[in-house]
Amino acid sequence: MPENEKANQASEKSEKTKKSKKDKPGFGARAGKWFREMKAELKKVQWPTKKQTINNTVIVIVCCVVVGVCIWLFDTLASAVFKALINLFNS
């Protein structure tokens, strides 16, 4: 008896897997759904205005220049200190 039950359970499992594979939509259907959902999400995005974009761009450029100047100053200062130390110990 238990062998018959195991055989029945195995056949039920194989039927379920066959059904689940058949129920799964194809690649085209899934890709289409993905694009529709993406389009719906992009409609919800609040895009910045031209003024906001220009303002943010200017802020980024100014910050990059300030950081560049700081790095340049530190590099120049460190170079001068190392040269002074080398000259001090070579004398």
N, C-alpha and C positions, 0 to 999 in steps of 0.2 A: 503493500500500500504506500509506504513513504516514497518509494521510487516513482510511482505514478504522480504523486503530489509534486515532487521535484521536477518531473518532466512538464507538468502543467505550468508550474511557476516559470520555468525556463522559456516555454513557448509564449507565455504572457509577456515576459520581459522583452523577448525579441519582437513581438507585435508592437509593444510600446515604443521601442527604438525606431521601428520602421515608420510608425505614425509620426513621431517627433521629427524625423528627417523629412517626411513629406510635408509637414506643417510649416517647416522653416521656409521663409520666403527666399527667393533667389537673390543673386548678387545685385542685379539691376533694380529690384524692388527695394532692397536695403539701401543701396546708394541713392536712389531717388528720395527715400524717406529722410536720409541724412541731409541731403541738400535742401529739402523743404524745411526741416527743422533749423538748419543753419540760417536760412533766409529769414525765418521768423525771429530768430534770436538777434540777427543783425538789425532788424527793424526796431528792436527795443533799445539799441545802443543810442546813447545821447552823444552825438558827435560834437567836437569843439568847434567854436566859431573861428573865423579867419583871424580875428583879433586875439583870441586866446592862443591860437597856434603860433602866431608871430611872437606874442609875449613869452610863451614857454620856450620857444627857440632862442630868443635873445637871452633869457635867463640861463639856459644851458651853455650857450657860447661864453657868456661872462664868467660863469663858474669854471669852465674849462680853462679860460685864460688866467683866472686867479690861481687855480691849482698849478698850472704850468709855471707861473711866476714864482710861486712858493717853492716848487721843486727846483727851479733854476737857482734861486737864492740859496737854498740849502746845499745844493751841489757845489756852488761857488764857495760858500763858507767852509764846507767840509774839505774841499780841495785846498784852500788856503791853509787850513789847520794842518792837514797832512804834510803839505810842503814845508811849513814852519817846523813841524816835528822832525822831519827828515833832515832839514838843514841844521837843526839844533843838535841832533845826534851824530851827524857827519863831521861837525867841527871839532 
